[in-house]
Amino acid sequence: MPQASVSGPVNRLAATMGFWSSLSAAVCAVLFAVLALLFAPSEWNGMEAYAEEYSFLQMANMVPVIFMALAVVVVVSCLHYLTPESKRPASLAAVAFTAAYAVIICVNYYLQLFVVRLNLLSGEWEGLSLLAMPNLHSAFFALEAIGYAFMSLATLLIIPLIEGGRLARWTRALLLINAGLGFFAAVAAPFDQPALIFAGLGLWSLVFPAAMILLAVRFRALGTAPERAGEAAGA
């Protein structure tokens, strides 16, 4: 059975969804960075110290991250849809890796907002340090590292799909840096080097939103050029 054409209104829908989801991911990433800087918890000194100074504002940055992860799934799905059939094995694998990333990250942050927050408020601290975000030896950081490693795998797979001139080159470069930062964090995290991890996070907070904005520009160009509807996302 032949596949449906990606031309016409459906292609416009994919380009429009890609545009808004890329823009949303960029905005959420910036909100995360701003809130993380404004309401960063103190250096980890044990569960009791964390509980005493706890404020929900310290978790406020987690809310935009959940929406960002969902937006990234839509971004990569739209890229897959706009990719020529011959290149879709790579883009489909990228969708799968992105979905894995989103599940891990959403579960990780929801555990903080639900389990950790409610137990802190009720004074039930036993075993909570293994989940607490400020504890760099916690399950939270392990899940964070592996989650962004999956995003890095997805990023590497979509880079070859971004073809074209100067805008495409900048997009590919930013996506490559984003992938490198994710792999770096996954490798560095088990070696207990917080300075390196936070330095990488600071760079990611600039690189990732910029890459999403360039992808939004790309989606917008595709959506406003219906005669190019059958071309690749990178055409």
Secondary structure, DSSP 8 states (H G I E B T S, - for coil): -------THHHHHHHHHHHHHHHHHHHHHHHHHHHHHHT-------HHHHHHH--GGGGTTHHHHHHHHHHHHHHHHHHHHTS-GGGHHHHHHHHHHHHHHHHHHHHHHHHIIIIIHHHHHHT--TTGGGT-TT-TTSHHHHHHHHHHHHHHHHHHHHGGG--SSHHHHHHHHHHHHHHHHHHHHHHHGGGT-HHHHHHHHHHHHHHHHHHHHHHHHHHHHHHT-GGGTTS-TT-
